[in-house]
Amino acid sequence: MNRSFELNKAKLDYIFIQDYSGKTPEYITKINEYERESCVKFYGLTTEHIDEPNRVIPESEAISAKALRYRTDWSSLPYMTPKFAYDISTMPLGCFGSVTFPALQFALWTHPKRIYLVGCDCTTAGYAYDSKFKNFLIPESIIQAYREFKKFAGRYYPDIEIVSINPVGLKGLFTDMYQ
């Protein structure tokens, strides 16, 4: 998700992004060019219209990246209640304020044996790539979304193990692993 392609030594198979705000043209170019022939990119579109020019990744960028589009709901609107999608072919992916959740719904849909959560949005202490840049998300609302995700995954995908690596806010919610 997002800048993970810049931090990861291993080649990624998939990249999810959905929010154009705060992104520089250089960042979008880097992600568009990253592993062009082998990495599948997913660029999200919100289901509602927000008259904000930097909200949606331009179609020209999605075309340049050969990215697949997906629909997502948006949790910060008073009339929108996000929901996790058990059928990602027909439903928007539940956003809950973070690209993590659409990526997790996709991961569940592919039915792996386990999912590893590494460096997810549960602290305002900063990001792995820049500790000075503070996360604007409210950790308790994101942690609550993870609680809902755990219930959802347990109901529709009970055989998939979810492992949280070095958890902070998610400690005790999934299988914890420390490295």
PAFI-910744 format. One line per field, with one value per residue (C-alpha): y, x, z; residue number from 0. Coordinates in Angstrom, 3 decimals. Each point is the difference from the previous one (the first is absolute). Layout:
v <- Y/...
u <- X/...
w <- Z/...
i <- NUM/...
***
This chain:
v <- 0.000/3.540/0.347/-3.623/-0.522/2.486/-1.775/-3.619/-1.914/-2.759/0.603/0.643/-1.775/2.629/3.656/1.750/3.774/2.013/3.483/2.591/2.728/0.631/-1.970/1.643/-0.507/-1.710/-2.505/-0.907/-0.356/-2.304/-2.188/-0.051/-1.140/-2.483/-3.558/0.971/-3.515/-2.053/2.101/0.463/3.442/0.769/3.667/0.675/2.184/1.138/-0.728/3.562/3.256/2.387/3.257/-0.073/-0.006/-2.087/-2.665/-2.463/-1.289/1.275/-2.547/0.918/-1.242/-3.254/-0.538/0.775/-2.585/-2.538/0.051/-1.723/2.185/-0.989/1.746/0.819/1.692/2.909/0.050/3.720/0.933/0.128/-2.003/-2.692/-3.074/-2.092/-3.732/-2.791/-1.607/-3.752/0.143/2.371/-0.572/1.826/2.097/3.036/-0.839/1.341/2.795/0.904/2.864/-2.058/-1.711/-2.906/-1.240/-0.264/-1.803/-2.399/-0.759/-0.796/-2.222/-1.906/-0.431/-1.715/-2.430/-0.310/-2.192/3.080/3.765/1.949/3.521/2.008/3.708/0.721/3.261/-0.233/2.757/3.720/-0.404/0.273/-2.254/-2.553/2.182/3.278/0.226/3.783/-0.408/-0.528/-2.270/2.021/-3.012/-0.508/-3.233/-1.060/0.204/-2.024/-2.567/-0.248/-0.661/-2.780/-1.493/0.019/-1.462/-2.833/-0.833/0.195/-2.219/-2.476/-0.306/-0.256/-1.269/-1.896/-2.101/2.986/0.900/3.710/0.788/3.429/0.635/2.119/1.303/3.209/0.930/-3.452/-1.896/-3.014/0.400/-2.467/-2.470/2.134/-0.605/1.967/0.367
u <- 0.000/1.098/3.779/0.719/1.595/2.737/0.797/-0.302/3.061/-2.220/-1.890/-3.685/-2.707/-2.678/-0.196/-3.141/-0.435/-3.205/0.687/1.668/0.146/3.463/1.669/2.614/0.254/3.361/-1.622/-2.731/2.603/2.080/-2.973/-1.127/3.470/0.607/0.371/-2.114/-0.271/-0.430/-1.731/-3.764/-1.108/-3.436/-1.081/-3.142/-2.978/-2.444/-3.673/-1.087/0.887/2.148/0.801/3.645/2.539/2.615/-2.379/-0.041/3.036/-0.380/-0.961/3.100/2.160/-1.955/0.442/3.712/0.393/-2.257/-1.827/-3.274/-2.665/-2.082/-2.847/0.112/-2.349/1.162/-0.476/0.238/-3.353/-2.999/-2.254/2.578/0.380/2.925/-0.457/2.426/-0.662/-0.452/-0.385/2.642/-1.220/-3.282/0.441/2.140/2.847/-0.424/2.501/-0.406/2.463/2.993/1.136/0.971/-3.582/-0.658/3.353/-0.982/-3.346/1.835/2.421/-2.889/-1.635/3.173/-0.308/3.578/0.941/0.996/0.248/2.808/-0.718/3.228/0.178/-3.742/-1.796/-0.321/2.226/0.504/3.762/0.833/0.641/2.723/1.426/-0.187/-0.420/-0.465/-3.146/-2.856/-2.894/-3.236/-2.216/-1.632/1.525/-3.056/-2.292/2.491/0.375/-3.809/-0.031/2.550/-2.305/-2.827/2.369/0.888/-3.718/-0.551/3.005/-1.019/-3.473/0.795/3.612/0.416/2.897/2.282/2.450/0.727/3.383/0.975/3.752/1.323/-3.468/-0.540/-3.692/-0.976/1.729/-2.102/-2.541/1.512/2.863/2.915/3.509/3.058/3.218
w <- 0.000/-0.633/0.465/0.912/-3.416/0.981/3.277/-0.937/-1.212/-1.366/-3.225/0.544/-1.992/0.725/1.001/1.249/0.078/0.051/1.242/-2.230/2.637/1.359/-2.763/-2.177/-3.764/0.630/2.371/-2.487/-2.774/2.217/0.830/-3.640/-1.091/2.815/-1.368/-3.003/-1.447/3.175/2.692/-0.261/1.140/1.378/0.071/1.996/-0.805/2.659/-0.601/0.771/-1.693/1.983/-1.724/0.973/-2.844/1.821/1.318/-2.886/-1.868/-3.583/-2.616/-2.018/2.904/0.254/-3.742/0.228/2.774/-1.714/3.323/0.689/1.602/2.972/1.795/3.679/2.422/2.107/3.738/0.745/-1.522/2.334/-2.352/-0.810/2.165/-1.216/-0.289/-0.764/-3.383/-0.013/-3.795/-1.361/-3.566/0.678/3.154/0.842/2.351/3.520/0.576/3.691/-0.573/-1.151/-3.208/2.267/0.138/-3.769/-0.323/2.797/-1.646/-3.228/1.929/1.601/-3.412/-1.288/2.925/1.280/2.943/2.026/-0.234/1.645/1.245/-0.046/0.855/-0.067/0.950/3.783/1.338/-0.462/0.613/-3.707/-2.944/-0.666/-2.764/1.930/3.760/-0.261/-2.119/2.425/-0.826/-0.121/0.667/3.364/1.341/2.034/-3.060/-2.064/2.797/0.166/-3.756/0.544/2.647/-2.552/-2.598/2.379/0.432/-3.761/-0.792/2.711/-1.463/-3.726/0.060/3.295/-1.315/-0.785/2.756/0.512/1.535/1.292/-0.109/2.899/0.860/1.916/-0.138/-1.295/2.813/0.989/-2.798/-2.485/0.325/1.232/-1.317/1.111/-1.990
i <- 0/1/2/3/4/5/6/7/8/9/10/11/12/13/14/15/16/17/18/19/20/21/22/23/24/25/26/27/28/29/30/31/32/33/34/35/36/37/38/39/40/41/42/43/44/45/46/47/48/49/50/51/52/53/54/55/56/57/58/59/60/61/62/63/64/65/66/67/68/69/70/71/72/73/74/75/76/77/78/79/80/81/82/83/84/85/86/87/88/89/90/91/92/93/94/95/96/97/98/99/100/101/102/103/104/105/106/107/108/109/110/111/112/113/114/115/116/117/118/119/120/121/122/123/124/125/126/127/128/129/130/131/132/133/134/135/136/137/138/139/140/141/142/143/144/145/146/147/148/149/150/151/152/153/154/155/156/157/158/159/160/161/162/163/164/165/166/167/168/169/170/171/172/173/174/175/176/177/178
***
